[in-house]
Amino acid sequence: MEAKEIYLETLISPTPQEGRELSIKLARKSIAAIQTDGEIRKKLRSDYAGETVQLIASSQVIATEFQTIAMANNFWK
């Protein structure tokens, strides 16, 4: 069985900034899990890099991840 990288040991982050960085990482890891070929991902970037709708969709995924992390951190209260 293939050993997998552990990149998510916790959703707890000391600051909202670090939580946001984690949400971006999670979104990127999700894309890599869906499209496992790195060369294809690189090739597809030019397809969405200038597409407003695609960029907004990406930001919505990050926002959803951030919402989850914020809740796990009790909104840093």
C-alpha positions in Angstrom: 0.0 0.0 0.0 1.3 3.5 -0.9 2.3 5.7 2.0 0.3 9.0 1.9 1.5 12.4 3.0 -0.2 13.6 6.1 -0.8 17.3 5.5 -3.8 17.9 7.7 -3.1 17.0 11.3 -5.5 19.6 12.7 -7.8 22.3 11.7 -6.7 24.4 14.7 -4.7 27.4 13.7 -3.3 30.2 16.0 -4.6 33.0 13.8 -7.2 33.7 11.1 -4.3 34.4 8.6 -2.9 30.9 9.2 -6.4 29.5 8.9 -6.8 31.2 5.6 -3.5 29.8 4.4 -4.7 26.4 5.5 -7.9 26.8 3.6 -6.0 27.6 0.4 -3.8 24.5 1.0 -6.8 22.3 1.4 -8.4 23.6 -1.8 -5.2 23.0 -3.7 -4.8 19.5 -2.2 -8.4 18.7 -3.3 -7.7 19.7 -6.9 -4.5 17.5 -6.8 -6.6 14.6 -5.5 -9.2 15.0 -8.2 -6.7 15.5 -11.1 -3.6 13.5 -10.1 -1.5 14.3 -13.2 0.5 17.4 -12.4 1.3 18.1 -16.0 -2.4 18.1 -16.9 -3.0 20.5 -13.9 -0.3 22.9 -15.2 -1.8 22.7 -18.7 -5.3 23.5 -17.5 -4.2 26.5 -15.5 -4.1 28.7 -18.6 -7.7 27.6 -19.4 -9.0 29.1 -16.1 -6.4 31.8 -15.2 -8.2 34.5 -17.2 -11.8 33.2 -16.7 -13.6 35.3 -14.1 -16.3 32.7 -13.4 -13.6 30.0 -12.8 -11.7 32.2 -10.5 -14.8 33.1 -8.5 -15.6 29.4 -8.2 -12.1 28.8 -6.9 -12.5 31.5 -4.3 -15.8 30.0 -3.2 -14.1 26.7 -2.5 -11.5 28.5 -0.4 -14.2 30.4 1.4 -16.0 27.2 2.3 -12.7 25.6 3.6 -12.1 28.8 5.6 -15.5 28.7 7.1 -14.9 25.1 8.3 -11.6 26.1 9.8 -13.0 29.2 11.5 -15.7 27.1 13.1 -13.1 24.6 14.3 -11.2 27.5 15.9 -14.3 29.0 17.5 -13.9 31.9 15.2 -10.6 32.8 17.1 -12.6 34.2 20.1 
